Amino acid sequence: MSLEAVMQNDELLDAVRQAWDGSAEHARALSAVIRSLAVLGRSSVHIEKR
């Protein structure tokens, strides 16, 4: 996934804006949550590509 694609995804950016308090500590916590959800997306992306 490119940075450009992420930056063009208004829904994702709005969610980050609403959830993030602006601190580095909170950024690390949100990043951990997002990365933990990647496992869910891999299986559905794999199925859609078939």
N, C-alpha and C positions, 0 to 999 in steps of 0.2 A: 504494500500500500504506500503510495507516494504522499509526501507532505502536502503537495498541491491538492490531492484528492481529499485529504483530511481538512485542509483549510477551506475547501469549497462545500463542506458538509455542514450546513447551517444547524441542523438538528443536533449533531454531535457538539458543535461549538457552543450552542445555547445550553446544552446539558452541563458542559464543563463550567460555563460562566455561572450557572445557577448553583452548582455543587461546590466549587472551589472557593476557599476563603482568601486565596492569594499568597499563602505562605508556602515555603519550600517543603515543610513537613507535610502539609496537606496535599501538595502535588505528588509527593512520594506515595502517600496513602492511596490517592485516587489512581495513580499509575499502577499500583499493585492490584487494585480491584479490577481495572480494565484488563490488565494482562491475565488475570485469573479467569476472565470470561472468554479469552481467546480460544480455549479448548472447545467451547460450545459452538463457536463460529466455524471452526475448521471442519467439523463433520457436516454442517449444512452447506458450506461452500463446496465441499467435495461432492456432495450429492447433486447440487445444482449444475455442476460442470459436466456431469455424465451425460 
